[in-house]
Every structure is written in C-alpha cells, then in structure tokens.
Amino acid sequence: MKKILLILLIIIAFYALKQLVYKPYAWKKAINTPEHKLQLGSFIFSKQRGHNGSQSFENKYFIFKVTEINGDYVRLSVIRQLSQPDKLLQSDFSTTKDSYNYLKQNWMC
C-alpha cells in the first residue's frame, strides 16, 4: 500500500513539475523564435465576446493585418469579410465563425 501511494505521489510531482516549470519554459522558448515575431504582413486573429443590445451575448471574429511597425507601435488594418451573393452581412468588420475558423486554420502567415 505504501509503495502504491509513493508511486502515485511521484507521478503527481512529475506532472506538477511539467505543468508549472517545463511548459512555460518551452512556450517562452518557442515564442521567441524569428518565425513568431510580428512582421509586416502578419495576420492577427481575434475573437471578442460582448453584449448585442439585449440580454444575450454575441461573438465577433476579427482578422487584422499588420501594415506598419514603428518601434513599439503597430498599425493594424482590419480585413473585411465580403458578403456572399445571396446572404448580406452587417456593415461592421466582423466575420462569421465559420470563415474565421477556416482562415485561421488555412492561412499561411
């Protein structure tokens, strides 16, 4: 019984070490590579949740393109979702959930 408890405790300790130490280290190491740095022409995908004027919430999906980098300041341009022939969209800049997910998965940045 003590051996099982000891093995279980060791497994929990390794899992906690992995979650608290290794994963943040690996993420920080990967995110600082040149491929992940913001460049001109990079795309930023954003999902925002807010009120839609009633008691319910509405998700809005935005896609931005980096147009200018000046030191710490970045100028973004909103990519507008075009309407399909039979389906008119609202006149704001948000895209549909399906379009957002498709572009996020298939866009080569």
Contact map, one row per residue, 1 for C-alpha under 8 A:
1111100000000000000000000000000000000000000000000000000000000000000000000000000000000000000000000000000000000
1111110000000000000000000000000000000000000000000000000000000000000000000000000000000000000000000000000000000
1111111000000000000000000000000000000000000000000000000000000000000000000000000000000000000000000000000000000
1111111100000000000000000000000000000000000000000000000000000000000000000000000000000000000000000000000000000
1111111110000000000000000000000000000000000000000000000000000000000000000000000000000000000000000000000000000
0111111111000000000000000000000000000000000000000000000000000000000000000000000000000000000000000000000000000
0011111111100000000000000000000000000000000000000000000000000000000000000000000000000000000000000000000000000
0001111111110000000000000000000000000000000000000000000000000000000000000000000000000000000000000000000000000
0000111111111000000000000000000000000000000000000000000000000000000000000000000000000000000000000000000000000
0000011111111100000000000000000000000000000000000000000000000000000000000000000000000000000000000000000000000
0000001111111110000000000000000000000000000000000000000000000000000000000000000000000000000000000000000000000
0000000111111111000000000000000000000000000000000000000000000000000000000000000000000000000000000000000000000
0000000011111111100000000000000000000000000000000000000000000000000000000000000000000000000000000000000000000
0000000001111111110000000000000000000000000000000000000000000000000000000000000000000000000000000000000000000
0000000000111111111000000000000000000000000000000000000000000000000000000000000000000000000000000000000000000
0000000000011111111100000000000000000000000000000000000000000000000000000000000000000000000000000000000000000
0000000000001111111111000000000000000000000000000000000000000000000000000000000000000000000000000000000000000
0000000000000111111111100000000000000000000000000000000000000000000000000000000000000000000000000000000000000
0000000000000011111111110000000000000000000000000000000000000000000000000000000000000000000000000000000000000
0000000000000001111111110000000000000000000000000000000000000000000000000000000000000000000000000000000000000
0000000000000000111111111000000000000000000000000000000000000000000000000000000000000000000000000000000000000
0000000000000000111111111100000000000000000000000000000000000000000000000000000000000000000000000000000000000
0000000000000000011111111110000000000000000000000000000000000000000000000000000000000000000000000000000000000
0000000000000000001111111111000000000000000000000000000000000000000000000000000000000000000000000000000000000
0000000000000000000011111111100000000000000000000000000000000000000000000000000000000000000000000000000000000
0000000000000000000001111111110000000000000000000000000000000000000000000000000000000000000000000000000000000
0000000000000000000000111111111000000000000000000000000000000000000000000000000000000000000000000000000000000
0000000000000000000000011111111100000000000000000000000000000000000000000000000000000000000000000000000000000
0000000000000000000000001111111110000000000000000000000000000000000000000000000000000000000000000000000000000
0000000000000000000000000111111110010000000000000000000000000000000000000000000000000000000000000000000000000
0000000000000000000000000011111110011000000000000000000000000000000000000000000000000000000000000000000000000
0000000000000000000000000001111111011000000000000000000000000000000000000000000000000000000000000000000000000
0000000000000000000000000000111111111000000000000000000000000000000000000000000000000000000000000000000000000
0000000000000000000000000000000111111000000000000000000000000000000000000000000000000000000000000000000000000
0000000000000000000000000000000011111000000000000000000000000000000000000000000000000000000000000000000000000
0000000000000000000000000000011111111100000000000000000000000000000000000000000000000000000000000000000000000
0000000000000000000000000000001111111110000000000000000000000000000000000000000000000000000000000000000000000
0000000000000000000000000000000000011111010000000000000000000000000000000000000000000000000000000000000000000
0000000000000000000000000000000000001111110000000000000000000000010010000000000000000000000000000000000000000
0000000000000000000000000000000000000111110000000000000000000000011110000000000000000000000000000000000000000
0000000000000000000000000000000000000011111000000000000000000000111000000000000000000000000000000000000000001
0000000000000000000000000000000000000111111100000000000000000000110000000000000000000000000000000000000000001
0000000000000000000000000000000000000000111110000000000000000011110000000000000000000000000000000000000000001
0000000000000000000000000000000000000000011111000000000000000011110000000000000000000000000000000000000000000
0000000000000000000000000000000000000000001111100000000000001111000000000000000000000000000000000001000100000
0000000000000000000000000000000000000000000111110000000000001111000000000000000000000000000000000000000000000
0000000000000000000000000000000000000000000011111000000000111100000000000000000000000000000000000000000000000
0000000000000000000000000000000000000000000001111100000000111000000000000000000000000000000000000000000000000
0000000000000000000000000000000000000000000000111110000011110000000000000000000000000000000000000000000000000
0000000000000000000000000000000000000000000000011111000011110000000000000000000000000000000000000000000000000
0000000000000000000000000000000000000000000000001111111111000000000000000000000000000000000000000000000000000
0000000000000000000000000000000000000000000000000111111111000000000000000000000000000000000000000000000000000
0000000000000000000000000000000000000000000000000011111100000000000000000000000000000000000000000000000000000
0000000000000000000000000000000000000000000000000011111110000000000000000000000000000000000000000000000000000
0000000000000000000000000000000000000000000000000011111110000000000000000000000000000000000000000000000000000
0000000000000000000000000000000000000000000000000011111111000000000000000000000000000000000000000000000000000
0000000000000000000000000000000000000000000000001111011111100000000000000000000000000000000000000000000000000
0000000000000000000000000000000000000000000000001111000111110000000000000000000000000000000000000000000000000
0000000000000000000000000000000000000000000000111100000011111000000000000000000000000000000000000000000000000
0000000000000000000000000000000000000000000000111100000001111100000000000000000000000000000001111000000000000
0000000000000000000000000000000000000000000011110000000000111110000000000000000000000000000001111001000000000
0000000000000000000000000000000000000000000011100000000000011111000000000000011000000000000011100001000000000
0000000000000000000000000000000000000000001111000000000000001111100000000000011100000000000000100001000000000
0000000000000000000000000000000000000000001111000000000000000111110000000001111000000000000000000000000000000
0000000000000000000000000000000000000000111100000000000000000011111000000001111000000000000000000000000000000
0000000000000000000000000000000000000011111100000000000000000001111110000111100000000000000000000000000000000
0000000000000000000000000000000000000001100000000000000000000000111110000111100000000000000000000000000000000
0000000000000000000000000000000000000001000000000000000000000000011111000111000000000000000000000000000000000
0000000000000000000000000000000000000011000000000000000000000000011111111110000000000000000000000000000000000
0000000000000000000000000000000000000000000000000000000000000000000111111100000000000000000000000000000000000
0000000000000000000000000000000000000000000000000000000000000000000011111100000000000000000000000000000000000
0000000000000000000000000000000000000000000000000000000000000000000011111100000000000000000000000000000000000
0000000000000000000000000000000000000000000000000000000000000000000011111110000000000000000000000000000000000
0000000000000000000000000000000000000000000000000000000000000000011111111111000000000000000000000000000000000
0000000000000000000000000000000000000000000000000000000000000000011110001111100000000000000000000000000000000
0000000000000000000000000000000000000000000000000000000000000001111100000111110000000000000000000000000000000
0000000000000000000000000000000000000000000000000000000000000001111000000011111000000000000000000000000000000
0000000000000000000000000000000000000000000000000000000000000111100000000001111100000000000010000000000000000
0000000000000000000000000000000000000000000000000000000000000111100000000000111110000000000010000000000000000
0000000000000000000000000000000000000000000000000000000000000010000000000000011111000000000011100000000000000
0000000000000000000000000000000000000000000000000000000000000000000000000000001111100000000011100000000000000
0000000000000000000000000000000000000000000000000000000000000000000000000000000111110000100000000000000000000
0000000000000000000000000000000000000000000000000000000000000000000000000000000011111011100000000000000000000
0000000000000000000000000000000000000000000000000000000000000000000000000000000001111111000000000000000000000
0000000000000000000000000000000000000000000000000000000000000000000000000000000000111111000000000000000000000
0000000000000000000000000000000000000000000000000000000000000000000000000000000000011111000000000000000000000
0000000000000000000000000000000000000000000000000000000000000000000000000000000000111111100000000000000000000
0000000000000000000000000000000000000000000000000000000000000000000000000000000000111111110000000000000000000
0000000000000000000000000000000000000000000000000000000000000000000000000000000001100011111000000000000000000
0000000000000000000000000000000000000000000000000000000000000000000000000000000000000001111100000000000000000
0000000000000000000000000000000000000000000000000000000000000000000000000000000000000000111110000000000000000
0000000000000000000000000000000000000000000000000000000000000000000000000000000000000000011111000000000000000
0000000000000000000000000000000000000000000000000000000000000100000000000000011110000000001111100000000000000
0000000000000000000000000000000000000000000000000000000000011100000000000000000110000000000111110000000000000
0000000000000000000000000000000000000000000000000000000000011110000000000000000110000000000011111011000000000
0000000000000000000000000000000000000000000000000000000000011000000000000000000000000000000001111111000000000
0000000000000000000000000000000000000000000000000000000000011000000000000000000000000000000000111111100000000
0000000000000000000000000000000000000000000000000000000000000000000000000000000000000000000000011111110000000
0000000000000000000000000000000000000000000000000000000000000000000000000000000000000000000000111111111000000
0000000000000000000000000000000000000000000010000000000000001110000000000000000000000000000000111111111100000
0000000000000000000000000000000000000000000000000000000000000000000000000000000000000000000000001111111110000
0000000000000000000000000000000000000000000000000000000000000000000000000000000000000000000000000111111111000
0000000000000000000000000000000000000000000000000000000000000000000000000000000000000000000000000011111111100
0000000000000000000000000000000000000000000010000000000000000000000000000000000000000000000000000001111111100
0000000000000000000000000000000000000000000000000000000000000000000000000000000000000000000000000000111111100
0000000000000000000000000000000000000000000000000000000000000000000000000000000000000000000000000000011111110
0000000000000000000000000000000000000000000000000000000000000000000000000000000000000000000000000000001111111
0000000000000000000000000000000000000000000000000000000000000000000000000000000000000000000000000000000001111
0000000000000000000000000000000000000000111000000000000000000000000000000000000000000000000000000000000000111
